């Protein structure tokens, strides 16, 4: 995949993220799925998710890569609410993209219900 030379939001970081994702898919195949999870230990996961979504919304990747995300809210043993953000990226050329979406949605529903 070739990356267009324009990225309005943040040219350096945006191009780097695009390159990593495109290279990951290109070096393996259009059938690969890239799963991601926003680190939560420092409680900055919502900001990470927002920045990643902004990158995607303003990226040339949007034309070539499908991104799906979910937010899972749980309560820890102290009663504090914790939000987890995760998702996947897959090539728009992936022949199994509908099946991947179904399986990810089922997986997410089980996580949300607390039944992995």
Secondary structure, DSSP 4 states (H G I P E B T S, - for coil): ----S--SS-HHHHHHHHHHHHHHHHHH-TT-EEEEE---TTS-HHHHHHHHHHHHHTSGGGGTEEEEEEEEEEE-TTS-EEEEEEEEEEETT-TTHHHHHHHHHHHHHHHHHT--
